[in-house]
């Protein structure tokens, strides 16, 4: 495992300690690692969304109108 020294404000230190004292984390390192994992997950979700948007844009204009899309969605969800 790598070791890293970081500098945080007093307010940030208080927040980290609050998270540890809540029992969710055993120490500062666990909390920081969880923040990094959360950031990685968020970035991955954004990348997937961007990819889906690009795929949609590249697929061209649909021949199906909004009324047909709504009817199809209602059928699929038994509405």
MIVOFI-639561 format. One line per field, with one value per residue (C-alpha): x negated, y, z; residue number from 1; residue in three letters. Coordinates in Angstrom, 3 decimals, padded with zeros to 6 digits. Layout:
<recs>
X X,...
Y Y,...
Z Z,...
num NUM,...
residu ALA,...
</recs>
This chain:
<recs>
X 000.000,-001.141,-001.419,-000.434,-000.539,002.292,003.095,006.669,008.329,009.429,013.040,012.283,010.439,013.493,015.675,013.372,013.343,017.141,017.387,015.021,016.838,020.131,018.764,018.901,015.111,012.326,009.829,008.950,007.542,010.768,012.762,010.376,010.325,014.137,014.171,011.827,013.972,017.091,015.363,014.252,017.791,019.242,016.731,017.518,021.255,020.668,018.513,021.229,023.871,021.721,021.128,024.865,025.592,023.002,024.421,027.892,026.710,024.899,027.933,029.699,033.245,035.909,038.899,041.021,042.980,043.473,047.059,045.900,043.067,045.540,047.930,045.065,043.812,047.296,047.643,044.264,045.156,048.792,050.102
Y 000.000,003.500,006.189,009.758,012.929,015.401,018.809,019.640,022.543,022.402,022.284,019.323,017.576,018.047,016.525,013.519,012.955,013.237,010.487,008.268,008.947,007.984,004.450,004.261,004.283,002.983,005.705,008.580,006.244,004.239,007.439,008.855,005.523,005.500,009.045,007.943,004.876,007.056,009.510,006.669,005.253,008.684,009.255,005.805,006.542,009.866,008.151,005.536,008.237,010.246,007.129,006.398,009.992,009.836,006.509,008.038,011.074,008.868,006.626,009.275,010.562,008.089,007.391,006.795,009.774,010.676,009.397,005.946,005.959,006.781,004.025,001.505,002.566,002.224,-001.270,-002.356,-001.105,-002.257,001.280
Z 000.000,-000.775,001.875,001.112,003.159,002.611,004.023,004.999,006.766,010.393,009.229,006.960,009.805,012.026,009.319,008.918,012.682,012.762,010.141,012.125,015.400,013.752,013.509,009.723,009.412,011.607,010.750,008.427,005.796,005.492,005.007,002.385,000.515,000.528,-000.896,-003.682,-004.470,-004.563,-006.902,-009.178,-009.285,-010.060,-012.866,-014.312,-014.261,-016.027,-018.669,-019.295,-019.596,-021.994,-024.073,-024.214,-025.241,-028.018,-029.195,-029.257,-031.191,-033.694,-034.227,-036.264,-036.224,-035.158,-037.370,-034.260,-032.927,-029.258,-029.176,-030.321,-027.782,-024.991,-026.083,-026.181,-022.738,-021.230,-022.721,-021.341,-017.858,-017.885,-017.457
num 1,2,3,4,5,6,7,8,9,10,11,12,13,14,15,16,17,18,19,20,21,22,23,24,25,26,27,28,29,30,31,32,33,34,35,36,37,38,39,40,41,42,43,44,45,46,47,48,49,50,51,52,53,54,55,56,57,58,59,60,61,62,63,64,65,66,67,68,69,70,71,72,73,74,75,76,77,78,79
residu UNK,UNK,UNK,UNK,UNK,UNK,UNK,UNK,UNK,UNK,UNK,UNK,UNK,UNK,UNK,UNK,UNK,UNK,UNK,UNK,UNK,UNK,UNK,UNK,UNK,UNK,UNK,UNK,UNK,UNK,UNK,UNK,UNK,UNK,UNK,UNK,UNK,UNK,UNK,UNK,UNK,UNK,UNK,UNK,UNK,UNK,UNK,UNK,UNK,UNK,UNK,UNK,UNK,UNK,UNK,UNK,UNK,UNK,UNK,UNK,UNK,UNK,UNK,UNK,UNK,UNK,UNK,UNK,UNK,UNK,UNK,UNK,UNK,UNK,UNK,UNK,UNK,UNK,UNK
</recs>
